[in-house]
Amino acid sequence: MYDDRNAWTAARAYALWEQAGRPFGQDEKHWGQAVLERDLLERTRASNDGAEVVARAQHIAAPGIGTRHRILIVEDEPELRYNFVDFFDQAGHQTFEAGNADEALIHLKNSEIDILFTDVDMPGSLDGLGLAATVRSRWPEIKIVVTSGLITLAHHDEELGISFLAKPASGFELLELIGGRAQSAANRG
């Protein structure tokens, strides 16, 4: 495990350095961030049965007045994930969160989800595009928003119920997109 940890940390630190534009003299900063991410991954890794993920979800309050959608936010960068969770909670939506596709699948199997909001580049058995494909085939009624710093286009396919949004996406862009989806779903139903 130790060798895997070092290899993962080195690869992640390099990716962070590249994302930052390869700045000179900031190796330690990127290495530190990678170590923090790996520690978080190890502390939040789901067990084989996913019991702790389900237990976390059960602490989420049942939908109340004003709750419009149940949104699953899948993002491996904790700060971004927490920001989106807070934003959608304050907007009156019920949110679930996952740090990778494996955790997301546990939520999808055990909770009713209306909208999947997923990043593309994530660790685990599936990336965001693989997760979107799995959700599309197993739960076709779920609307999907895929975001990435690698994808530079904004596109919405109403027929498939999938939208692609470039990072950094603001909560307001997503709220508008989700609001538009709710209207078109209401018009069809």
matplotlib code that plots the C-alpha trace (Angstrom):
import matplotlib.pyplot as plt

x = [0.0, 2.9, 4.4, 0.9, 0.4, 3.7, 3.1, -0.5, 0.7, 3.5, 1.2, -1.4, 1.2, 2.5, -1.1, -1.7, 1.6, 0.6, -2.9, -1.3, 0.7, 4.0, 5.1, 8.7, 9.4, 6.0, 6.6, 6.2, 2.8, 1.5, 3.0, 1.3, -2.1, -1.7, -0.9, -4.0, -6.1, -4.7, -5.3, -8.9, -9.3, -8.1, -10.2, -13.4, -12.8, -16.0, -16.1, -17.1, -20.8, -20.8, -22.4, -20.7, -21.8, -25.5, -25.1, -23.9, -26.8, -29.3, -28.2, -29.5, -32.9, -35.9, -37.1, -39.1, -41.1, -39.2, -37.0, -37.2, -34.6, -32.4, -28.9, -26.0, -22.7, -19.7, -16.4, -13.1, -11.8, -13.3, -13.5, -15.4, -17.7, -18.5, -19.1, -21.6, -23.3, -23.7, -24.9, -27.6, -28.6, -29.2, -31.1, -33.6, -32.4, -31.6, -28.0, -25.9, -22.2, -19.6, -15.8, -15.7, -18.0, -17.9, -19.5, -21.9, -23.1, -23.9, -26.0, -27.7, -28.6, -29.9, -31.5, -33.8, -31.8, -33.2, -30.0, -26.4, -23.7, -20.3, -16.8, -15.0, -11.5, -11.8, -10.0, -11.7, -13.1, -14.9, -14.3, -17.2, -18.0, -18.1, -20.4, -22.7, -22.9, -23.7, -26.4, -27.8, -28.2, -29.4, -31.4, -32.4, -34.8, -31.9, -30.8, -27.0, -24.7, -21.0, -18.3, -14.6, -11.7, -10.7, -14.0, -14.2, -17.7, -21.1, -23.7, -27.1, -28.7, -32.4, -33.2, -30.5, -30.9, -27.2, -25.4, -21.7, -20.4, -16.9, -15.2, -15.2, -18.9, -20.8, -23.6, -25.9, -25.1, -26.0, -29.1, -30.3, -29.6, -31.4, -34.3, -34.6, -34.5, -37.2, -39.4, -38.9, -39.5, -42.7, -43.8, -43.2, -44.9]
y = [0.0, 2.4, 2.2, 2.7, 5.7, 7.3, 6.6, 8.0, 11.1, 11.8, 11.4, 13.7, 16.3, 16.4, 16.8, 19.7, 21.3, 21.0, 22.4, 25.4, 26.1, 24.4, 27.3, 27.3, 26.6, 25.4, 21.6, 21.5, 23.2, 20.7, 17.8, 18.9, 19.2, 15.7, 14.3, 15.9, 14.5, 11.0, 11.2, 12.3, 9.5, 6.9, 8.2, 8.3, 5.1, 3.0, -0.5, -3.4, -3.1, 0.7, 0.8, 4.1, 5.9, 4.8, 5.8, 9.3, 9.7, 8.7, 11.8, 14.0, 15.4, 14.3, 16.7, 19.6, 22.4, 24.2, 21.2, 20.8, 18.2, 15.5, 16.2, 13.8, 15.8, 13.7, 15.6, 14.4, 17.9, 18.3, 22.1, 22.3, 19.5, 21.2, 24.5, 22.9, 21.0, 24.2, 26.2, 23.7, 23.1, 26.9, 26.9, 24.4, 21.2, 17.9, 17.1, 13.9, 13.9, 11.4, 11.7, 9.2, 7.1, 4.1, 6.1, 7.6, 4.2, 3.3, 6.5, 5.7, 2.2, 3.3, 6.8, 8.4, 10.9, 13.3, 14.9, 13.7, 16.4, 14.8, 15.8, 13.9, 13.4, 11.3, 8.4, 5.1, 2.4, 4.8, 8.4, 10.8, 9.9, 6.2, 7.1, 9.1, 6.1, 3.7, 6.1, 6.6, 2.8, 1.9, 5.0, 6.7, 9.1, 10.8, 14.1, 14.3, 17.3, 16.6, 19.2, 19.3, 21.6, 19.5, 20.0, 23.5, 23.3, 24.0, 21.6, 20.4, 17.3, 17.5, 14.1, 12.3, 14.5, 15.2, 18.6, 19.3, 22.3, 23.7, 24.4, 26.6, 26.4, 28.7, 27.5, 30.0, 28.5, 25.1, 26.4, 27.9, 24.7, 22.6, 25.0, 24.7, 20.9, 21.0, 23.1, 20.9, 17.7, 19.3, 20.1, 16.5, 14.9]
z = [0.0, 0.8, -2.7, -4.2, -2.0, -3.0, -6.7, -6.4, -4.5, -7.0, -10.0, -8.3, -7.3, -10.9, -12.2, -9.8, -10.9, -14.6, -13.9, -12.2, -15.4, -14.2, -11.8, -10.7, -7.1, -6.0, -5.9, -2.1, -2.3, -4.9, -3.0, 0.2, -1.6, -3.1, 0.4, 1.8, -1.0, -0.5, 3.3, 2.7, 0.1, 2.6, 5.4, 3.3, 1.2, 1.2, 2.6, 0.3, 1.4, 1.5, 4.9, 6.0, 2.8, 3.4, 7.1, 6.1, 3.7, 6.4, 8.4, 5.7, 6.6, 4.6, 1.9, 3.4, 2.0, -0.8, -1.7, -5.4, -6.4, -4.9, -6.2, -6.0, -6.3, -7.3, -7.0, -5.8, -4.8, -1.3, -1.3, -4.5, -3.4, -0.1, -1.9, -4.2, -1.4, 0.6, -2.4, -3.3, 0.3, 0.7, -2.6, -1.1, -2.7, -0.9, -1.6, -1.4, -1.9, -3.1, -3.6, -6.4, -8.6, -6.3, -3.5, -6.0, -7.1, -3.4, -3.1, -6.4, -5.3, -1.9, -2.5, -4.9, -7.0, -9.5, -10.8, -10.9, -11.0, -11.6, -12.4, -15.2, -13.8, -10.6, -8.9, -8.5, -10.7, -13.0, -14.1, -14.4, -18.0, -17.1, -14.1, -16.5, -18.9, -16.1, -14.7, -18.2, -18.7, -15.2, -14.1, -17.3, -15.5, -13.7, -15.3, -15.6, -15.5, -16.3, -15.6, -16.2, -16.5, -19.5, -21.4, -22.8, -24.3, -22.9, -24.3, -23.4, -25.0, -24.0, -25.5, -23.5, -20.4, -20.2, -20.0, -20.2, -18.4, -18.3, -15.0, -13.2, -13.2, -10.9, -8.7, -10.4, -13.8, -12.4, -10.6, -13.9, -15.8, -13.2, -13.1, -16.9, -16.6, -14.1, -16.3, -19.4, -17.3, -15.9, -19.4, -20.6, -17.5]

ax = plt.figure().add_subplot(projection="3d")
ax.plot(x, y, z, "-o")
ax.set_aspect("equal")
plt.show()
